Amino acid sequence: MKNYGLLGRKLLHSLSPEIHRELGNFRYELFEVEPENLDSFFADKSFAGINVTFPYKNDVIKYCDEITDAAKKTGSVDIITVDDDGRLIGDNVEYLGFMYMIKKGGIEVAGRKVLILGSGANSLTVNTVMQDLGASEIITASRNGEINFHNLYEHSDANIIVNTTNTGIYPNNGEKIIDITQFPELCGVLELIYNPRRTRLICDAEDLEIPNIDGLAMLVEQGYQTEIRFGRISPDEELARATYKTMSDRRKNIIFVGMPGCGKTTIAKVIAAKLGRPCIDVGRLVEIRAGMSKADIFMIYGEVYYRELESEILKKITRNGGQVIATDSGAVESLKNQYYIRQNGYVVWLYRPFDELVSNGVHLARNREALTRIGDVRNPIYKFLADIRIDVTDNAEKTVSQIINTMQIKENPSTEY
């Protein structure tokens, strides 16, 4: 039996198989093919239907017996189906995916100036959609084009920015592609990258309170439209919505921040057990890495060394999703840690009054002056990072229920991440 799948060159971090499983297709796999092997791949025709991603969206056109109007219009093919006669039909569902992404992000395009970052196949589709939605002007910037990443600020009157490049994707997560503070009329940011869910571009937009959306909505809609064209499902918008919510919830790390003694580790363990997710205590991982306790690290090597280890660990573990993570209370004082916490995280600020903070059975308020100094620095950062603030009670189960209900996630979901 022939399988379905995704054709590309480097597909290690693709979520497509997971999305298609949620849509009921358990025969969807990854086809990693080098350019010199494309001819033999298509000569074999050993697939029932495929999606196509970078860098082959234009290259595959020559292998198609027919391409649809949608593919002609966008100039790229991202899905190939096989008809009853064995003919390969090239189509484009990326158009519908990007259209859905704009709608879900609540971003109005008509009459606005759009700046597209990147000139690859994705850019062609984005340009087509923006034209169809009535953008007043569309500017495309590329690394070596007439309009490039050095002079694009001449278009600082852009209203919408769309990133179609790979800048910000692993392993270059956190890389800054442009300075959006230079665009005073900006009212929408669209990021085609979906892993991490918050690139630096998305974080910058959030900080400026500019409407934004990452690429997961687009990817899920493409998967949904693909399965319809494969003939495996009938149109069902509720299925598409449910698949998006499942994938969105699954990709989020639940990350706890808060003062010492507020209960981060305890609550993380309880919620991880309820949700069937792995639980990670960052402070404990630092101790294991150093081979000694936090107190000994501070005494022998100093806090700077501890924070360096902490940043290395945060950068590594927050690349993945679906975890519950308890941070050290001071981790947030590092700007790079703030990004690592946010990139795939749903950040929960656990708040307790000073008088109720307890560590190892000791009430920390006994040293109120030091605690107040720490709180003055960290509480504003917790507030800035937090997606939600939860007032902690002595009943951990009650606190966890409040978190789950606020996040609107299900208990005991699939543990396959």
Phi, psi and omega per residue, in radians:
M1 nan 2.248 3.140
K2 -1.337 2.555 -3.123
N3 -1.801 2.895 3.001
Y4 -1.694 2.950 3.098
G5 3.053 -3.005 -3.129
L6 -2.033 2.172 3.114
L7 -1.690 2.217 3.087
G8 -2.906 -2.998 -3.122
R9 -1.766 -0.877 3.115
K10 -2.165 1.936 -2.971
L11 -2.170 0.358 -2.999
L12 -0.964 -0.716 -3.028
H13 -1.750 0.262 -3.087
S14 -1.179 2.394 3.058
L15 -1.659 -0.023 -3.011
S16 -0.993 -0.819 3.127
P17 -1.014 -0.670 -3.135
E18 -1.154 -0.736 3.114
I19 -1.108 -0.772 -3.106
H20 -1.201 -0.539 3.026
R21 -1.117 -0.709 3.090
E22 -1.086 -0.490 3.116
L23 -1.581 0.137 3.027
G24 1.642 0.104 -3.126
N25 -1.818 1.805 -3.131
F26 -1.680 0.174 3.126
R27 -1.941 0.440 -3.085
Y28 -1.797 2.173 -3.077
E29 -2.326 3.126 3.134
L30 -1.793 2.267 3.079
F31 -1.920 1.651 3.085
E32 -1.526 2.021 -3.039
V33 -2.293 2.312 3.056
E34 -1.377 2.694 -3.063
P35 -0.939 -0.700 -3.096
E36 -1.212 -0.172 -3.122
N37 -1.857 0.097 -3.131
L38 -1.102 -0.737 -3.118
D39 -0.986 -0.850 -3.112
S40 -1.191 -0.604 3.113
F41 -1.042 -0.789 -3.110
F42 -1.398 -0.440 3.066
A43 -1.156 -0.636 -3.137
D44 -1.250 -0.584 -3.073
K45 0.854 0.786 -3.058
S46 -1.581 0.666 3.137
F47 -2.432 2.666 3.103
A48 -1.539 -0.347 3.139
G49 2.998 2.555 -3.094
I50 -2.437 2.646 2.830
N51 -1.631 2.765 -3.124
V52 -2.248 2.309 3.111
T53 -2.229 -3.046 -3.111
F54 -0.902 2.336 0.130
P55 -1.908 0.534 -2.898
Y56 -1.926 0.169 -3.036
K57 -1.134 -0.467 3.054
N58 -1.649 -0.631 -3.072
D59 -1.082 -0.561 -3.036
V60 -1.344 -0.218 -3.081
I61 -0.999 -0.682 -3.086
K62 -1.164 -0.324 -3.140
Y63 -1.551 -0.171 -3.081
C64 -1.473 2.431 3.051
D65 -1.360 -0.404 -3.130
E66 -2.732 2.512 3.001
I67 -2.160 2.527 -3.065
T68 -1.351 2.961 3.097
D69 -1.074 -0.628 -3.137
A70 -1.111 -0.697 3.126
A71 -1.215 -0.685 3.103
K72 -1.107 -0.738 -3.081
K73 -1.115 -0.713 -3.104
T74 -1.553 -0.321 -3.130
G75 1.365 0.279 3.129
S76 -2.603 2.675 3.117
V77 -2.014 2.172 3.105
D78 -2.142 0.087 3.021
I79 -2.609 2.390 3.072
I80 -2.200 2.116 3.070
T81 -1.857 2.823 -3.134
V82 -2.015 2.081 -3.109
D83 -1.420 -3.113 -3.057
D84 -1.109 -0.390 3.137
D85 -1.659 0.105 3.129
G86 1.435 0.162 3.129
R87 -1.382 2.546 3.141
L88 -1.650 2.127 -3.101
I89 -1.903 2.014 3.138
G90 -1.540 2.282 -3.078
D91 -2.392 3.095 3.111
N92 -2.403 2.039 3.066
V93 -1.878 -0.110 3.110
E94 -1.070 -0.620 3.109
Y95 -0.967 -0.884 -3.139
L96 -1.159 -0.622 3.122
G97 -1.111 -0.782 -3.134
F98 -1.219 -0.646 3.083
M99 -1.044 -0.752 3.122
Y100 -1.141 -0.692 3.140
M101 -1.042 -0.781 3.120
I102 -1.067 -0.781 -3.139
K103 -1.088 -0.796 -3.117
K104 -1.143 -0.582 3.121
G105 -1.338 -0.158 3.124
G106 1.140 0.586 -3.074
I107 -1.798 2.135 -3.139
E108 -1.519 2.216 -3.050
V109 -1.769 -0.651 -3.010
A110 -0.931 2.252 3.076
G111 1.366 0.157 -3.072
R112 -2.013 2.690 3.139
K113 -1.531 2.279 -3.050
V114 -2.011 2.313 3.043
L115 -1.948 2.038 3.131
I116 -1.770 2.204 3.108
L117 -1.666 1.999 -3.121
G118 1.901 2.611 -3.074
S119 -2.233 0.373 -3.141
G120 -1.406 -2.868 -3.088
A121 -1.080 -0.668 3.107
N122 -1.059 -0.651 -3.125
S123 -1.084 -0.649 3.133
L124 -1.081 -0.763 3.124
T125 -1.149 -0.782 3.130
V126 -1.034 -0.761 3.136
N127 -1.054 -0.752 -3.139
T128 -1.099 -0.793 3.133
V129 -1.076 -0.787 -3.110
M130 -1.105 -0.658 3.050
Q131 -1.078 -0.814 -3.093
D132 -1.143 -0.468 3.134
L133 -1.564 0.033 3.002
G134 1.516 0.494 3.072
A135 -1.031 2.479 -3.109
S136 -1.308 -0.546 3.135
E137 -2.725 2.475 3.136
I138 -2.218 2.116 3.133
I139 -2.004 2.278 3.096
T140 -1.945 2.173 3.116
A141 -1.923 2.347 3.091
S142 -2.302 2.956 -3.047
R143 -1.122 -0.609 -3.048
N144 -2.121 0.188 -3.108
G145 -1.431 3.101 3.096
E146 -1.028 -0.732 2.983
I147 -1.759 2.037 -3.024
N148 -2.288 -3.020 -3.041
F149 -1.344 0.010 3.052
H150 -1.708 -0.666 -3.076
N151 -1.879 0.094 -3.102
L152 -1.118 -0.306 -3.141
Y153 -1.227 -0.139 2.978
E154 -1.138 -0.284 3.106
H155 -1.884 0.782 -3.105
S156 -1.223 -0.085 3.083
D157 -1.552 0.140 3.117
A158 -1.068 2.459 3.128
N159 -1.674 -0.513 -3.089
I160 -2.326 2.349 3.063
I161 -2.052 2.308 3.095
V162 -2.128 2.141 3.080
N163 -1.683 2.025 3.073
T164 -1.914 0.097 3.128
T165 -1.508 3.058 3.093
N166 -1.620 0.100 -3.135
T167 -1.148 2.105 -3.103
G168 1.925 -0.208 3.127
I169 -1.496 2.792 3.093
Y170 -1.022 2.458 0.118
P171 -1.621 0.236 -3.102
N172 -1.780 0.570 3.118
N173 -1.070 2.409 -3.122
G174 1.682 -0.141 -3.137
E175 -1.252 2.382 -3.094
K176 -1.649 2.131 -3.087
I177 -1.513 -0.740 3.084
I178 -2.579 2.912 3.089
D179 -1.741 1.765 -3.047
I180 -1.324 -0.115 3.044
T181 -1.192 -0.239 3.123
Q182 -1.477 0.099 -3.127
F183 -2.109 1.435 -3.005
P184 -1.138 -0.329 -3.121
E185 -1.764 0.214 -3.095
L186 -1.171 2.262 -3.139
C187 -2.347 0.244 3.085
G188 -2.957 2.344 3.101
V189 -2.243 2.188 3.116
L190 -2.082 2.162 -3.067
E191 -2.035 2.003 -3.103
L192 -1.280 -0.337 3.083
I193 -1.190 2.448 3.123
Y194 -2.091 -0.144 3.116
N195 -2.454 1.823 0.190
P196 -1.327 2.780 -3.111
R197 -1.226 -0.451 3.031
R198 -2.082 1.697 3.006
T199 -1.298 3.050 3.078
R200 -1.044 -0.637 3.121
L201 -1.080 -0.767 3.120
I202 -1.149 -0.751 3.117
C203 -1.048 -0.759 3.137
D204 -1.094 -0.700 3.114
A205 -1.135 -0.739 3.103
E206 -1.067 -0.736 -3.118
D207 -1.090 -0.538 3.134
L208 -1.641 0.072 3.139
E209 1.019 0.697 3.074
I210 -1.703 2.265 3.108
P211 -0.907 2.381 -3.057
N212 -2.675 2.844 3.066
I213 -2.743 2.522 3.097
D214 -1.619 -3.140 -2.968
G215 -1.450 0.032 -3.091
L216 -1.121 -0.715 3.137
A217 -1.035 -0.718 3.113
M218 -1.114 -0.780 -3.105
L219 -1.113 -0.762 3.141
V220 -1.137 -0.750 3.135
E221 -1.112 -0.669 3.070
Q222 -1.078 -0.737 3.104
G223 -1.084 -0.750 3.119
Y224 -1.078 -0.840 3.136
Q225 -1.155 -0.583 3.096
T226 -1.099 -0.826 -3.110
E227 -1.113 -0.563 3.044
I228 -1.106 -0.778 -3.120
R229 -1.266 -0.474 3.013
F230 -1.232 -0.245 -3.126
G231 1.402 0.330 -3.074
R232 -1.641 -0.386 3.102
I233 -2.417 2.800 3.004
S234 -1.715 2.751 3.112
P235 -0.926 2.247 -3.093
D236 -2.708 1.632 -3.059
E237 -1.103 -0.523 3.122
E238 -1.154 -0.651 3.080
L239 -1.101 -0.724 3.122
A240 -1.113 -0.768 3.140
R241 -1.121 -0.754 -3.130
A242 -1.140 -0.658 3.130
T243 -1.155 -0.728 3.110
Y244 -1.083 -0.806 -3.113
K245 -1.098 -0.748 3.122
T246 -1.054 -0.819 -3.123
M247 -1.163 -0.679 3.133
S248 -1.130 -0.818 3.122
D249 -1.090 -0.726 -3.062
R250 -1.173 -0.580 -3.103
R251 -1.372 -0.314 -3.080
K252 -1.390 2.317 2.856
N253 -1.480 2.387 2.981
I254 -1.591 1.982 -3.013
I255 -2.057 2.152 -3.104
F256 -1.675 2.281 3.015
V257 -2.194 2.765 3.130
G258 2.731 3.013 -3.081
M259 -1.154 2.803 3.055
P260 -0.997 2.420 3.057
G261 1.382 0.186 3.139
C262 -1.478 -0.217 3.078
G263 1.863 0.356 -3.074
K264 -1.013 -0.884 -3.077
T265 -1.156 -0.776 3.141
T266 -1.049 -0.849 -3.093
I267 -1.213 -0.624 3.093
A268 -1.046 -0.738 3.138
K269 -1.123 -0.715 -3.110
V270 -1.172 -0.827 -3.097
I271 -1.206 -0.595 3.098
A272 -1.095 -0.728 3.122
A273 -1.124 -0.707 -3.128
K274 -1.170 -0.657 -3.053
L275 -1.637 -0.072 -3.125
G276 1.175 0.634 -3.118
R277 -2.005 2.704 3.045
P278 -1.186 2.537 3.127
C279 -1.947 2.279 -3.103
I280 -2.172 2.197 3.057
D281 -1.820 1.855 -3.033
V282 -1.066 -0.748 3.135
G283 -1.038 -0.697 3.118
R284 -1.153 -0.674 3.106
L285 -1.128 -0.626 3.077
V286 -1.105 -0.754 3.133
E287 -1.102 -0.710 3.120
I288 -1.133 -0.757 3.140
R289 -1.072 -0.722 -3.100
A290 -1.451 -0.342 -3.119
G291 1.324 0.408 3.122
M292 -2.795 2.949 -3.119
S293 -1.245 2.861 3.100
K294 -1.044 -0.743 -3.138
A295 -1.040 -0.731 -3.140
D296 -1.208 -0.639 3.101
I297 -1.059 -0.822 -3.134
F298 -1.067 -0.731 -3.064
M299 -1.242 -0.718 -3.037
I300 -1.537 -0.776 -3.032
Y301 -1.928 -0.321 3.133
G302 1.640 2.856 -3.074
E303 -1.161 -0.588 -3.110
V304 -1.010 -0.750 3.131
Y305 -1.130 -0.745 3.107
Y306 -1.015 -0.799 -3.094
R307 -1.179 -0.545 3.077
E308 -1.134 -0.802 3.089
L309 -1.088 -0.723 -3.131
E310 -1.048 -0.762 3.142
S311 -1.131 -0.730 3.106
E312 -1.030 -0.756 -3.110
I313 -1.212 -0.768 3.119
L314 -1.059 -0.751 3.138
K315 -1.033 -0.692 -3.091
K316 -1.295 -0.869 -3.000
I317 -1.302 -0.513 -3.100
T318 -1.409 -0.007 3.008
R319 -1.179 -0.511 -3.109
N320 -1.655 2.838 3.129
G321 -2.003 3.102 3.037
G322 1.317 0.373 -3.108
Q323 -1.957 2.856 2.958
V324 -1.984 2.168 -2.983
I325 -2.209 2.207 3.023
A326 -1.771 2.119 -3.132
T327 -1.627 2.826 2.941
D328 -1.268 2.542 -3.034
S329 -1.042 -0.510 -3.091
G330 -1.616 -0.023 -3.086
A331 -1.042 -0.543 -3.026
V332 -1.243 -0.217 -3.110
E333 -1.262 -0.258 3.075
S334 -1.576 2.251 3.140
L335 -1.092 -0.691 3.141
K336 -1.207 -0.581 3.060
N337 -1.137 -0.641 3.110
Q338 -1.018 -0.721 3.105
Y339 -1.176 -0.776 -3.140
Y340 -1.026 -0.704 -3.140
I341 -1.126 -0.672 -3.064
R342 -1.413 -0.501 -2.855
Q343 -1.018 -0.732 3.064
N344 -2.193 0.392 -2.971
G345 -1.907 2.512 2.844
Y346 -1.786 1.901 -2.913
V347 -1.620 2.155 -3.132
V348 -1.952 2.072 3.088
W349 -1.591 1.972 3.081
L350 -1.549 2.071 -3.058
Y351 -1.994 2.300 2.982
R352 -2.407 2.504 3.050
P353 -1.042 2.687 -3.105
F354 -0.921 -0.702 -3.069
D355 -1.136 -0.287 -3.076
E356 -1.849 0.029 3.139
L357 -1.348 2.152 -3.057
V358 -2.324 2.291 3.075
S359 -2.266 2.135 -3.118
N360 0.931 0.698 3.087
G361 1.380 0.039 -3.105
V362 -1.857 2.248 3.084
H363 -1.293 2.034 -3.051
L364 -1.228 -0.313 -3.105
A365 -1.157 -0.173 3.082
R366 -1.050 -0.485 3.077
N367 -1.947 1.120 -3.002
R368 -1.093 -0.640 -3.093
E369 -1.079 -0.815 3.128
A370 -1.166 -0.697 -3.132
L371 -1.115 -0.688 3.128
T372 -1.123 -0.713 3.115
R373 -1.087 -0.748 3.125
I374 -1.120 -0.789 -3.123
G375 -1.089 -0.653 3.139
D376 -1.081 -0.572 3.130
V377 -1.446 -0.796 -2.939
R378 -1.546 -0.599 -3.082
N379 -1.016 -0.727 3.077
P380 -1.087 -0.558 3.119
I381 -1.270 -0.744 3.080
Y382 -0.989 -0.777 -3.127
K383 -1.080 -0.738 -3.132
F384 -1.126 -0.749 -3.074
L385 -1.332 -0.482 -2.891
A386 -1.224 2.336 2.904
D387 -1.391 -0.612 3.046
I388 -2.511 2.686 2.980
R389 -1.975 2.326 3.139
I390 -2.110 2.208 3.053
D391 -1.422 2.024 -3.027
V392 -1.357 2.417 3.036
T393 -1.974 3.066 3.104
D394 -1.298 -0.187 3.128
N395 -1.699 1.742 -3.069
A396 -1.092 -0.682 3.141
E397 -1.069 -0.723 3.131
K398 -1.144 -0.737 3.127
T399 -1.105 -0.753 3.139
V400 -1.128 -0.719 3.104
S401 -1.052 -0.686 3.115
Q402 -1.115 -0.705 3.124
I403 -1.135 -0.835 -3.118
I404 -1.060 -0.768 -3.131
N405 -1.160 -0.664 3.133
T406 -1.165 -0.705 3.124
M407 -1.347 -0.307 -3.122
Q408 1.009 0.852 3.064
I409 -1.964 2.746 -3.104
K410 -1.531 2.564 3.007
E411 -1.356 2.578 3.074
N412 0.936 0.936 3.035
P413 -1.318 -3.138 3.044
S414 -1.009 2.423 -3.120
T415 -1.659 0.199 3.131
E416 -1.516 1.929 -3.064
Y417 -2.016 nan nan
